[in-house]
Amino acid sequence: NRDVAEWERMVEQFEKTATLLGREQQAADVLEAVERDVAEARRQQALPSVEALIARLQERLASNPDDLEGWLRLGRAYALTRQFERSADTYRQAIQRHENVAELHSGLGEALVMADAGTVGPEARAAFERALELDPANPGARFYSALAMLQRGDRQAALDAWIALIADTPADAPWLADLRSQAAALADDLGLDPERVLPDASAAAGRAPAPEAPGPTAQQ
């Protein structure tokens, strides 16, 4: 089925993006939800389009506007389909109802960055700052805050922030290798030896494994 293959390709791309940005747990939650949707559709002998899934989430929120999971999933669904402005608007609406949820602020910031071709603008920076106020360990907000430093020209501060994030990242985190690679490239640009400035990879083995329950996202 061509539609099934296309949907699975999009899910695979989302999974890669999510792990790259260090938001593996929410990515796992979303993929689990997608799998439930797909299983239900196949039982009905029809796979819904992404637009149909979005429509179902919209209906779900219309009947229960305080549904936090529904807002999170809708924001990710729009981001997955590259409707980043709609994703950002969704997070803004959700924040009006759930002001103190770090994932919403981090999701808003990420959607804004994607909408602006990777630039961490003022509203995105503010969103990540608020996410970190609510959850200082939020890896997505920490990653993008460091990226904002890099884009402002403060390369050493960005490197220090990424080094700290690496130091706090469990050894089994799927985004760790990509994060180390980016930090190593930045260290090299600064004339530093990555092997000397980056945390020893073996040290991560002693840290707690990456959580399997709800935690950090990228796109639905």
C-alpha positions, 0 to 999 in steps of 0.5 A: 500500500503506497499510503502505508509506505509513505506514512512509515517513511515519514515516521522513520524520518521523524524518529531520526530527527527526534533522536538527533535533537535529543528528545527521545522519550516524547518521540517514543510516546508519539511513535507508540500513539502513531502505532495505535492509530495505524493498528486501529486503521488497519483493523478498519481496512483503511489507513488514515492520512496525516490530515485525518489524524490531525482532524481527529486530534482537533476533534478530540481537543474541541471536546476536551480543550484541557487535554494536554496530551492531545495538544502535545500530539497535535503540535507534533503532528503539524511539525511532522508534516512541516506545518511549523507555523501551525505547530507553533500556534498549537503550542501557544494555545496549549500554553494558555491552558497549561502555562507550567508545562516545560514540554509545551514551551520547548515544543513551541521553541522548536517549531519556531526554529524549524519555521525560521530555517534553523535560526533561534529567534527571540520568541524561540529563545524566550520559549526555551528559557521558560522551558528551562525555568520549569525543567532545567534538565530539559535536553531539547531546550538545553540543546537549542539554548546552546545553538542560540549562543553559537548563532550569536557568536558565543562559541565557547559558551555554546561548547560549554553548554553542549559539554555539560549536556553530554556529561548529563546524558545517559550512555544509551541515549540515541542522540548522544553520538550526534551531540558529541559529533557536533560538540567535537566539530565546534571544539575543533573550530575553536582550536581545541582537542575534542578528546581533551575537552569532551567528557570521556565516553566511558564515563557515561556508562555509569549514569542512569539509562535514558528513561523509557517513560514520558520525557523530552520531543520533536515532531509527532 
